[in-house]
Amino acid sequence: MISFRTCQPDFSELPEFQFDCEALVYGNVHEDNPKEVPKPLINFVTLSHYDDANLYHDMTLGCSVTGIFHLVNQTHIK
């Protein structure tokens, strides 16, 4: 049996950064959305990705180690 946590993760304690990347690259643009687009029938999905690297983990061979952790809502995906 496979179970998924469907509730949204709580990122309220993280600092909020405001970046306006669209204005920096493309100028003052807007997206044209058609008026006849239907409402979504399902809940939103939040994708979270965490990574870390140890660039000199093995001192004898000089190998590095990288870890990547993916979450869909609150479910870990391998």
ABEGO torsion letter per residue (X at the ends): XBBBBABBBBAAABBBBBBBAAAAAAEBBBBBBBAABBBBABBBBBBBBBBBBBABABAAAGBBBBBBBBBBEABBBX
